[in-house]
Amino acid sequence: MSRTLLISLIIYCISINLSFAQTIDLTSVDEFIVVTSALKEGNEVTEDQWIEFENSTGYRRFAEREDKFLINTI
C-alpha cells in the first residue's frame, strides 16, 4: 500500500514538473546569448539583434513590470 502511494506521488511530481517546463519561454535567454556572443567576439550588435532582444517575451515582461527595483539598481 505505501509503495503504491509512493510511486503515485513520484509520478504526480514528475507530471507537474513536465507541465511546468512546457510553460517557460526561454527566447530571452536565446536572444541574450546572441547579443553577448557578438560582443564577446568583438563585433557590434546590430539594430535588428537589439530589437529581437528587446521584443523577446521575458525581457519585455521584465521591462514592463511596475516593480523597477532591479532596473533602478543597475
N, C-alpha and C positions, 0 to 999 in steps of 0.2 A: 504494500500500500504506500509506504513512504517513498519507495523507489519510484513508483509510478508518478507520485506527486512531484518529486524532484525532477524527473525527466520532463514532465509537463511544464514546470516552472522554467527550466532551461530553454525549452522550445519557445515558450512565450517571450522570454527575454530576447532571444535571437530574432524573433519576428518583429519585435518592437525596434530593435537596432536596425534591421534591414529597412523598415518603413521610414525611419528617421533619416537614414543615409540617403535615401532616394529624394528627400525634400531639400537637401542642401545644394545651393547653387555656388559653384566654385569658379565661375567665369571671371570674377575679380582677381582671383589668385592667378589664373592663366594670363590675364592682361598685365598684372603686376610683374610676372616673370618676363614677359615680352619687353616691357619697359626697362626693367633692371638689367636684362641681358644686353640690350642695346647700349645702355650706359656703361656697363662693365667692359664691353668691347671697345669703348671709346667713341662710339657713334652717337650722333644726335638722334633724339627721339623725334619722330615725325609728328606732324599735327594730327594725322589720322590715328597714330598709335595713342596719343593723348586723348583723343576723342573716344576711342574704343575703351580706354581705361576708365575715363570719367563716366561713360554711359553704362559700364558694367553694373549689374544689379547690386552687388554688395557695396561697392563704393558709393553708388547713388543713394542707397538706403542710409548708409552711414553719414553722408554729407547732408542729408535732409533731416536728420534727427534733431529734435528740439534740444536734447542734451548735448551741448557742444564742448564738454569738458576736455576730451582728448584733442579736439581740433584747436581749442584755445590754448592748450598746454604746449602744443607743437609750435 
